[in-house]
Structures are given as structure tokens and as C-alpha cells.
Amino acid sequence: MNYTIKKIVLIAIGLLLSWISVGWSADFESLTKEVAQSSYAQKNKLIDQLVALEDPRSLTVLKAMLDGKLYLQKSDQTVVIGEDHPDGVQIKNISDEQVIDVVGARSLEKVKINNSVRGKLRTVIASLQLSAKDASLRRQSARDLIKSPDAELRDIIAAAVEREESSSVKKEMELALALVDVESENADRRKQAIKVMSASYSPEALAVLERLSADKEGAADIAKLAAEGADKVRHRMGIMKFIENLFFGASLGSVLLLAAIGLAITFGVMGVINMAHGEMIMLGAYTTFAVQQIFPNWIEASIIIAIPMAFLVSGSVGVLIERTVIRHLYGRPLETLLATFGISLFLQQLVRTYNSNNVPVVTPDWMSGFYQVNGALSLTYNRLYIIVFSLLVLGLLALLLRKTLLGLQMRAVTQNRAMANSMGIRSSWVDALTFGLGSGIAGIAGVALSQITNVGPNMGQGFIIDSFMVVVFGGVGNLLGTFFAAMGLGVVNKFLEPYAGAVLGKIFVLVFIILFIQWRPRGLFALKGRFVED
């Protein structure tokens, strides 16, 4: 009887200690600290306990450990995530990844792992990512496995494929599985893997198919199937390359459109060859930089704030230039060219005096990154937004010219200045407002360009010649012509660059425009008005 009582007591004590141990281990931070301080042999078991918590923070800690970024602070043995920093190591909290401080490397002790723990971490991390609730995380995990196939993860990937509900993510997982199965000794499995890879857009799959097709020592049927699959992937990737070039050409065209649209108005209404137009773009870009310096905590909204500010700054400078210099030089285009060229040099030097040659403009998170269409095609968000933005600016400008009093007066002055004056329109103020409008739009172009190119005193010089080519090619003062000319030149430039290079490509385009103007002196869309009637 006594023996039975002792046995019951011992069992109860064991259960109590087990409960205490589990309760203690169930705490995320305590278990993380235990993992960091444990021996190599214990780490594998503790990693399983950390995963069993089903805490989303566990994945962050495990990835940091695998990447060698998990540390113990020597002062209090707190577990932190460390990133390299010019002044030492930037440490972050494991719970919310908030930056704690920048400390010296000697105050930290890196959590070390061996090959056994490293293999365990890879398996666990892949399992967690492939079963994550977030579809984007599952997709990214599949893409990582495509780049680095691991035969040891085959069963995990296969299980993930079976339970995946998203068709796009499932295709990525199937390709990751195929890249593992293609090395299998099972012939049927290898053939199925080749079929999956043949239907993909992946450069990794193409490389494997080309290797298999060139393997003279392997099975002939496998080599033939791989060769056919490689041809299909190459053809499919060629189509994606064409679409990518078309996209980049459209994005370049949208940049040219933004840069040239203000010049088209100025030149079309006033006949002024404004060589300082590029500096209006530069002022808009520097306004974006200034907004980010004034509102450092509003980076995400800085671009939106900078658009009206850049319009006001560049537009005001444009009105000032017109009232002080340009108004005295109407009818003398060569002198306006020389005067505005001098103004451009003055503005460059003025900016260079108060700023360094290049200033950093931060890209908001919502404009960063890219949209991955498939393995062969990705579209960057900043260029997508610029394409949409340029079309929006063009549409608003067309409404202003067609539906407002200022637009009506601008069109009247463009068509017949003397008649407009006789009708009571103050053509001198229309000229000032037109020049200000064109300069303001150039400032808006500077906001957009600050997200894809360096911001410096000379940035406008890179667009002034292209802007004049767009205006002349499309038809002086014609918005529709400016749009088609900008998009056409952008796409042609992008397709010519791989074969002729950037410089020769521009030369070919310039020669084409010269020949085209000989055939159609008024451009693609001729503008009716006082200039073309002379």
C-alpha cells in the first residue's frame, strides 16, 4: 500500500514538474532565450518547442538565427536581432523588431549553430513559410526554393502543394517540387517534372532543361523531352522580354511626356525656345527633397505634398522669368534661346551654391518594390505609378485647355493674337500665365523624376534635348501629338538600346526625326494657328 502511495506521489510530482516546464517553455521570450543559450544538441528540440507555440514571431527569430543575426547581450543575456551598422551593430527587439540601439560588437555574443542545427532550421523555416496564412509569404518561400532546390524538403513541398488553394502560388510550389524531382532516379517522376518546367517562365527551369538536353550520357528520351521543353520556355520568355521592353519603353515615354508637355504649351502659344525648361524640372525635384526635409516623418505622403508645392515653385519662377526677361524678347527666337540658356546656367549655379551636387530623395514604401507577374516578367511600382501619373497630368491639362476660361484664352491667342487682343483678351498676361503653367508642369515632372533618377543641379540637362525632339516630332503645341511622340520615342529607344547602345540609339532617333520633319514639317499633328500660317 505504501509503495502504491509513493508511486502515485512520484507520478504527481513528475506531472507537476512537466506542467511547470511546459508552462515555462510556452513563454516566447523565455524559450527564445533558452534556445540561444543551449548547446547544439539541445537546440533542435527547443526549436521544435518554439515552432509548437505557433507564434508568428518564431519565424523571425529562426530566420535571424539561420542568417547569423541572432545575438545575446552580454550585460543581461537578452536576445536581440542584430544588423550591421557603420557605428557597430544595430540591435532590434525580437518581439516587434523595433530598433533598440546601436552598440559595439564586443557587447554582443552571436548565437552559433552547426550544420545539424542549420539543416533543422532550413527545414522548419521552409515548413513555416509554406504553411503561412499570408499568401505572399508562401509565394516568396516557393520562389526561394526555386532558386535553391533542396531534396531534403521534398516531402514538405509536396504536402504544401496538396493543401495550397491559390492557383498562382500552387504553380510556384509545383515548379519548386519539379526542380527537386528532376534529379530523382524515378524516370516517371523526372518526366513529370520536365513537363512542369516546360510550362514555366523560370530562368532556373530553363537552365536545368538545357543541361539535361545536352547530357549525352543520360537517357535519350529524357534529353529529347528536355530539349523540347527548353524551346517552349525560350519562346515564352522571349514574349515576356518583348512585353518588358514595351513596359520600360512606355515608362521612358511617360517620363518624356512629363518633361515635354509643359514645353509644348510654352512653345506652342508663345513661340519661345525655353532652354531653362530643364531647370524648372530640377526645381521641382529639389522641392520634393525640401518637403522631405521639412516633414521627415511624413515620407509616405511627401510625394503627394510635393506635387502642388513643386507646381507653385516652378510656376512662380516661370512667371518671374517671363515678366522680367521673356516679355521683352517676343518675336526674336534666337535671343530668347540665348537668354533662357543664360538663365539655366544661373539657376544651376544658384542651386549648386546652396546644395551639394546630388541630394537623396527617399522613395515611399508604396512606390518601392515590384509586381512579379511570373518568373520572367516583373513590373516596378515606381514606373507603373509614373505612367499613370503622366496620363493623369495630360488628362487634367486637356480639361484645363478645353473647359476653362484660361484655356479658351490660350487657344485664342495661339490661333490669332491680334484678333484675341481686339476681343479684349490681355495677351501679355495670357503669355505670363502660360509660361507659368508650362514651368509648373515641368516642376511636377521633377517630382516624378526624383523617384527614378539622381537629383542634382544638372538633372534637367538630360531631358531638354529629348523634350524638344518630342515637341517637334509630335507637332508644336499639340498635346495629342506630344503624347504619341513621347510614347513612340520611348518605346523605339528601348528596343534600339540592346542592339545599338544608348548613344547610337539616340543618334538613330535624331536622324529619323530630321528626315521625318523634311517630309512633315509640322510634325505628326499640325497645329492651326498664327505660327503655321506664316
Secondary structure, DSSP 8 states (H G I E B T S, - for coil): -HHHHHHHHHHHHHHHHHHHHHHHHTSHHHHHHHHHHS-HHHHHHHHHHHHHTT-THHHHHHHHHHTT-EEEETTT--EEEEEEETTEEEEEETTT--EEEEE-GGGEEE----HHHHHHHHHHHHHHHHT-S-HHHHHHHHHHHHHS--GGGHHHHHHHHHH---HHHHHHHHHHHHHHHTT-S-HHHHHHHHHHHHT---HHHHHHHHHHHT-SSS-HHHHHHHHHHHHHHHHHHHHHHHHHHHHHHHHHHHHHHHHHHHHHHHHHHH----TTHHHHHHHHHHHHHHHHHH-TT-HHHHHHHHHHHHHHHHHHHHHHHHHHTGGG-TT-HHHHHHHHHHHHHHHHHHHHHHS-S-B-----GGGSSEEEEETTEEEEHHHHHHHHHHHHHHHHHHHHHHHSHHHHHHHHHHH-HHHHHHTT--HHHHHHHHHHHHHHHHHHHHHHHTTTS-BSTTTTHHHHHHHHHHHHHH-TT-HHHHHHHHHHHHHHHHHHHHHHHHHHHHHHHHHHHHHHHHH-TT-SS---SHHHH-
